[in-house]
């Protein structure tokens, strides 16, 4: 390192320990000398050569001693500001009374925030001096609802309710739903909102005692498990699986597709059976005509589901499809396909036996599911 570079090297303040080598008044006097008539801090105050030549080590040890209450990450400017202004503790938040640790500006115009966070700031009612006379009158008669610094009158609330229930607004909603989902009321799409799917999957996990740490499904802190597959030579980007369970936690964290043990799909009204496809293959499908331009008919929607199934069956030991409209389970194990009626107690007993056997063996690679379980 050259002499010039060594001369302008910054001092390592991490090595300084707070010692009361100087009185507070002495420290403040020394600080004023370093600031001078310009009102600005000498930029060399942090340089190694300047500290040694002016014997500032006792000064810095005292600064750190008088600002021990600050965080270890506090800047040098913040420490000097506290010494200069006789600050010995963090100010309290104006709302929750916790410490407000945010320091802004510089040594001359520095200050701490009045609130510890924007959340607390938003909870404080609009100051009286900033209110209009009309607002003050409404507030004094308790006719307003105060929310996050704003004032909403009962008259305003009633006006918005009337607007939301008007025919113009309803027609606009229907037009938007038709454009996005193909139906006026998206509620008829059942699981499209993912609520029905989420409830079903959570009940499924609970019923068969599957460890949630091994599962990926929407709304448990994850998105659906997606794969980029091709459909008719084109990428079908939104190829997601509603629920997948992996062999172990490590493979789940890595999302290793080769270690998937169980997969489940919750098929709502826009998924179609083979019989429906044979009957009317060119009927428009819902709501894919908006979400995916490559899937506009029942046949194309069915082909996409089959593509997903065939792909995951290369890895998963068991693949389950629940049909919302039919109230039936469709279970795939290797090349075997079995249907279970959820409203038939005997059928469900067989399915419970099969799935409990799977969980009991905990998806070992050597686990073999006997065909007599399906009989």
N, C-alpha and C positions, 0 to 999 in steps of 0.2 A: 504494500500500500504506500503511495506517495505521501510526502509531507502535507501537500494541499488537501488530499482526501482524508488523511488522519486528522487534520485540523478541523474539518467541518463534519466530523462524525458525531452523530447524536449520542447522548449519554444514555446508558441502560438504566432506566428508573426502576426496573423490576428488582434490582439489587439493593435498593434503598429501604432501610427499615426506619419506621417512625420513632425518632428520639427527640425528647424535649431539650435540645441543645440551645435554643433561643426562646426568649419570651415572645408572646403573641404580638406585643407592641413593636418589638424589635423586628419581627418578621414582616409586619405591615409596613414599617418604615423602610426596610430593605426593598420590599416590593415596589413602593412608591418611587424609590431611587431608580429601580430598573425600568419603571414605566416612563419616568421623565416628564418633560413639559409637553411632549407630543401626545400623550394620552394613550400611546400604543406600547405594547410589551416589546422589549428588545428580543429580536428573533434569535439572537445567539444564546439566549438563556438556557437552551437545551443542549448546546454544543459542549463536547468534552473539554476542549481547550479553554472555553470561556469559564466553565465551572471551576477548573483547576486554577486558572490565572486570577480569578476574583474570589477564590476560597468560598464557593457557594454550597459546598456539600452540607455544612451545618444548617444553612438556610433551607435546603430541600428536605433534610431529615425532619426539621421542625414543621414544614408544610405538610408532610405526610403524617406527622404526629397529630396535628390539629384537624386533619381531615380523615381520621380513621373510620368515621361513620360512613364514608362513601364506599361505593362498590370498588372492587379491585380494578375493574375495567374503566373507572372514571378517568377522564382526560386531565392533562396538566392544567389546562385553562379552567376547568371546573373546580379543581382544587384551589387554584389561586383566587378564583372568584369567591369561594366560601371563606377563605382567610381574609380577603379584603373587606367582605361585608358581614363579618362576625357570625357566619352561619355554622351551627354546630350539629344540626340534624336536618333530615329531609323535611320539607313542608308537607302538611297533610292534604289529602284530596278534599276538594270542596263538597264532595257528595258521599263517598264511602268512608272517608277519614283514614284511608290507607296512605302509605308513603307515596308521594309523587316524585319519581326519580328522573323524569325527563328534563334534561338541561338543554337550553337553546341559546343561540347567539354567541357572543364573545365575552371577553373579560369586562368590557365597558358596559355593554347593553345586555349582559346575560340575565337569565331568569329561569325559574322552574315553572313547569306547567301548573295551572290552577287545579287541574283534574288529573288523575292517574291514568286515564284512558279515554278514548272517544266515547266508549259506552257510558261511562259516568257522566261525561259532559252532556250526552244526549238526554240523560234522565232529568237534568236540571230544568225547571220551568223557565220559560222566557222571562228575563229580567223586566221588572215593572216599567223601567224608564224607556224600554224599547217598544212597549205596547202602544197601540193607537188608543184614542179615547173610546172608540166603539168597543175594542177588545177589553179595555179596563172595565167598562160598564157591564159587559157580559160576564166577565170574571167575578165581579163583585156580587152579581145576582146568582152565582153558581149555575149558570146555564150552559157551561162549556165543559168539554172533555179534554183534559190536557194530556198530550201524548208526545214524548220525545221532543219537547221544546215547541210544539205546534199547538194551536188552539182550534179545535173542531166544534162547531156549534151543533145543537140538536137539529136546527133547521137545515144545516148542511148535510147531516147524516140522513135525514128524511128525504132530502132532494136526491141523494145518491141511490137510496133504496128504490125510489120511483123510477129513476133512470135505468137501473139494472133490470127492473121488471117490465120495462116498456116493450111493445111489439117490435119497435125498431131494433132494439138491442138483441132481442131473442132471434129475430131474422138474421141479424149479422152473425150471431153465434152459430146458427144452423149452416149458414153459407161457409163459414170458416171450417166447421167440422166436415162438411161435404168435400171441401177441397183437400183437407189433410187426411181424413180417415175413410171417406166414401160413404159415411152415414151421417144423419143429422144429429143423432144422439150417440156419442162414443161410449156411453155406459153399457150399450148392448154388446160391446166387444169383450165384455167380461175381463179376462186376464190381460187385455192390452194395457191396462193401467198398472199391471204387475202386482196389484194388491192381492188378488185372488191367488196368483202364483206364489207370492211370498208366504201367505198364510198356509197354503197347502204344503209347501216345502218345509216350513218350520215344524208343522205337525208331523210330517213324514220323518224328519230327523229325530224328533222327540219320541215318536212311537217306536222306532227301531233302534234307539240308543246309539246313534251315529255321532261320533266325536265331531263337533263343529269346527275344530282346528284343522280337520282334514277336508273341509268342504269349501267350495266357492259357489256362491249364488248371489243374485242381486239383493241389495239392501242389508247384507250382513257385514258391511264395510268394504264390499267389493262390487264390481260390475259383473255382468254375466261373463262366462268364460268364452272368449271369442277365438275363432280360427279363420284364417283367410283361405277360402276354398274357391275352386273354379266351377262355374255352372255354364255348360254349353260353350266352353272355351273362353268365358269371361269371368273375371273375379267377382265373386259374390261376397262383398266385404262384411255385411252384417250377418255372419253365420255364428250365432251365439247359442250356447247350451244353458238351459235354465238352472241346472244343478249338476255339479260333478263332485265326486269324492275320490281322493287320492289314496295311495298305498300308505304313505307316512307324511309327517309334517314337513320334512325336507322337500319332498317332491311337490307338496302343495304350495310351499313358498316359491319354489322355482317354476311352478305351473308346468311341470313335466308331463306332457300329453301321454307319454308312453307308460306312465305309472297310474293312469286313471283306472279305478276299480269299478265304480258305479256311476252311471249318468242317468238323468231323468229329464224329461220334457213335459211341460204342462201345456197341452194343446187346447187353445180356446176356440171360439167360433170361426176364426179365419184359417184354421188348419183343416185339411180335408182327408177323408178316407179314400181307399182305392175304389170303393163302390161309387162314391160321389164323383170321382174323376172319370170313371167309365160312363157314367150317366150324362154328365155335362162338362167336358174338359175345357171348353172355351168360355165358360162363365167367368165374368170379372171377379177377381179376388179382392178381399178387403183386409187390411188397409195398405197392402203392399204397392198398389199403383202409385202411391205418393212417395213411400219410403225407398222403393227399389224399382227403377224403370225396367229391370230385366224380369220382374215377376209381376205380371198383370192378370193372369188367368189362374183358375183352380189347378189346372194341369201343371203349370210352372211352379206354383206354390208347393204342390205335392212332390214334384221332382226335387225341389230345394230341401224339403224335409228328408227325403230318401237319401240325398247326397250326404246330409249331416249324419244320418243314422249309419250308413255304410262306412263312413269315415271313422266314426268313434268306435264302431264295433270291431275295428282292427286292433283296438287297445283295451277297451272296457270289457270286463268279465260279464257284466249284466247291464242292460239298457232298458229303461222303463219309460213308457209313454202313458200319460193319464189323459183321457179324452173327457173334457169338461161336459160336453153335450150328452155323450153316451153314458157317462158315469162308469167308465170301464178302464181297466189297466191293460196295457199291451206290453208283455215282457219278452225281451229278446235275450236268449242265451245261446251263443254260437249261432247255429242255423235253426234253432227251435224258436217258434213263436207261440205264446200262450196268452189267452184272454182271460181276465178275471173281472167279474161283475162286482162292483163295489157295494151294490145293494143286496148281494147274495151272501149270506153269512158263511155258507159252506165254502164258496169260492174264495172269500177273503181269508178264511182259515188256512187254505192251501198256500195263498200268497204270503201270509204272515210266517208260515213255516219255512218257506223258501228264503225270505229275506232275513229272518232270524238266523238261519243256517249260515247265510253269507256273513252276517255281522259276527257270529260266533267264531267263524274261521278267520275273521278279520282280513279277508281279502288276500290270503296267502297265494303266492304264485302256483303252489301245488294243489290249491283247493279245486276240487272237481264237484260240480253240482250234479246230483243224480237225477236222471230223467223221471224217476218215480215220484219226485217231489211235485212234478207238474201234473201227475196223473190224478 
